[in-house]
Amino acid sequence: MMTRDEFTLFVEQALEEVIRFAERYTGKTLSRKIAFRWLGQHEVIRVGIIETIVNKVFVDEDHIYPCVDIGVGYLSPDGDPVIVASVAGYDSRPFQKNWTGRDGPFVFMIGQPFLSGRADVDTSGAFGYVIPDMKNRRK
């Protein structure tokens, strides 16, 4: 069981971890001034990011959506990382490890636009990304 406050702190830590994950993968240093966008939506937000994620992923103490792809999707025109995320279609359930072996619902990914150096990307349609942990997937 995980409280909403505990999950909020978990999301805050996960955002830092996805940035560090992208930095390790690419060797680039990124700003911590982030923006956020749900895949499939046009709106990019810069305020209330943690609350936006918590509101969509956390249902109650025993129900959290278990699989959320999240990571640096691209850089904004001013060079800030834009974190993108998508909630998979699984039913909510208690907080647990995900298929990558990490605690919680977040599956770290890196957007192809970020890897290609593109900025200000439309994420309402197709959006390519890599999940480096895919190679660790258990059969």
C-alpha positions as CSV (number, residue, x, y, z in Angstrom):
1,M,0.0,0.0,0.0
2,M,1.3,3.5,-0.8
3,T,-0.3,6.8,0.2
4,R,-0.8,9.6,-2.2
5,D,1.9,11.7,-0.4
6,E,4.3,8.8,-0.7
7,F,3.5,8.4,-4.4
8,T,3.9,12.1,-4.9
9,L,7.5,11.9,-3.5
10,F,8.1,8.8,-5.6
11,V,7.1,10.7,-8.8
12,E,9.4,13.6,-7.9
13,Q,12.3,11.2,-7.5
14,A,11.4,9.4,-10.7
15,L,11.5,12.6,-12.7
16,E,15.1,13.2,-11.6
17,E,15.9,9.5,-12.3
18,V,14.6,9.7,-15.9
19,I,16.8,12.7,-16.6
20,R,19.8,11.0,-15.2
21,F,18.9,7.9,-17.2
22,A,18.9,9.9,-20.4
23,E,22.1,11.6,-19.4
24,R,23.8,8.2,-18.9
25,Y,22.5,6.8,-22.1
26,T,23.5,9.8,-24.3
27,G,26.5,11.3,-22.4
28,K,24.7,14.7,-22.5
29,T,24.1,16.9,-19.4
30,L,20.5,18.1,-19.2
31,S,18.8,21.0,-17.5
32,R,16.6,20.3,-14.5
33,K,14.2,23.0,-15.7
34,I,11.7,20.5,-17.3
35,A,8.4,20.6,-19.2
36,F,6.0,17.7,-19.4
37,R,3.6,16.3,-22.0
38,W,1.4,13.2,-22.1
39,L,1.8,11.4,-25.4
40,G,-1.2,11.9,-27.5
41,Q,-1.8,15.4,-26.2
42,H,-0.7,18.8,-27.5
43,E,-0.4,20.6,-24.1
44,V,3.0,21.1,-22.7
45,I,3.1,22.1,-19.0
46,R,5.8,23.6,-16.9
47,V,3.9,24.0,-13.6
48,G,2.3,21.3,-11.6
49,I,4.0,18.5,-13.4
50,I,4.2,16.1,-10.4
51,E,0.6,16.7,-9.5
52,T,-0.4,16.1,-13.2
53,I,1.3,12.7,-13.2
54,V,0.0,11.7,-9.7
55,N,-3.6,12.7,-10.7
56,K,-3.5,10.4,-13.7
57,V,-1.5,7.4,-12.3
58,F,-2.6,7.2,-8.7
59,V,-6.2,6.1,-8.1
60,D,-6.0,5.3,-4.4
61,E,-3.6,3.6,-1.9
62,D,-4.3,0.1,-3.4
63,H,-4.8,1.1,-7.1
64,I,-2.0,2.6,-9.2
65,Y,-1.6,2.1,-12.9
66,P,1.2,-0.3,-13.1
67,C,2.9,0.6,-16.4
68,V,3.8,4.2,-17.4
69,D,6.4,4.7,-20.1
70,I,8.2,8.0,-19.2
71,G,11.3,9.8,-20.2
72,V,13.0,12.6,-22.0
73,G,11.2,12.9,-25.3
74,Y,12.9,15.9,-26.8
75,L,14.3,19.3,-25.9
76,S,12.3,22.4,-26.1
77,P,13.5,25.2,-28.3
78,D,15.2,26.8,-25.3
79,G,17.0,23.5,-24.6
80,D,15.0,22.3,-21.6
81,P,14.1,18.6,-21.5
82,V,10.5,17.8,-22.2
83,I,9.5,14.7,-20.3
84,V,6.8,12.6,-22.1
85,A,4.7,9.8,-20.7
86,S,2.1,7.3,-21.6
87,V,0.0,5.2,-19.3
88,A,-0.4,1.6,-20.7
89,G,-3.9,0.1,-20.7
90,Y,-3.5,-2.2,-17.7
91,D,-6.0,-2.2,-14.8
92,S,-4.8,-0.4,-11.7
93,R,-3.4,-2.5,-8.9
94,P,-1.2,-2.1,-5.7
95,F,2.2,-0.5,-6.0
96,Q,4.7,-3.1,-7.2
97,K,7.8,-3.7,-9.3
98,N,7.4,-3.3,-13.0
99,W,8.7,-5.6,-15.7
100,T,12.1,-3.8,-15.8
101,G,12.6,-4.8,-12.1
102,R,12.2,-1.2,-10.9
103,D,9.8,-0.3,-8.1
104,G,6.6,1.4,-9.3
105,P,5.0,1.9,-12.6
106,F,7.6,3.9,-14.4
107,V,9.3,2.3,-17.4
108,F,12.1,4.6,-18.4
109,M,12.4,5.5,-22.1
110,I,14.2,8.0,-24.3
111,G,12.4,9.7,-27.2
112,Q,13.8,9.3,-30.7
113,P,13.4,13.0,-31.2
114,F,15.8,13.7,-28.3
115,L,18.3,11.2,-29.7
116,S,18.0,12.9,-33.1
117,G,18.3,16.4,-31.6
118,R,14.9,17.5,-32.7
119,A,13.0,20.2,-30.8
120,D,9.3,21.1,-30.2
121,V,7.9,17.8,-31.4
122,D,4.2,17.1,-32.0
123,T,3.4,14.1,-29.7
124,S,-0.3,13.9,-30.6
125,G,0.5,11.3,-33.3
126,A,3.1,8.6,-33.7
127,F,6.1,9.1,-31.4
128,G,9.1,6.8,-31.5
129,Y,11.1,6.0,-28.4
130,V,13.5,3.4,-27.1
131,I,13.3,1.5,-23.9
132,P,16.9,0.5,-23.1
133,D,15.6,-1.9,-20.4
134,M,13.8,-3.9,-23.1
135,K,16.9,-6.1,-23.5
136,N,16.5,-7.0,-19.8
137,R,12.9,-8.2,-20.2
138,R,12.3,-11.5,-18.6
139,K,10.9,-14.2,-20.9
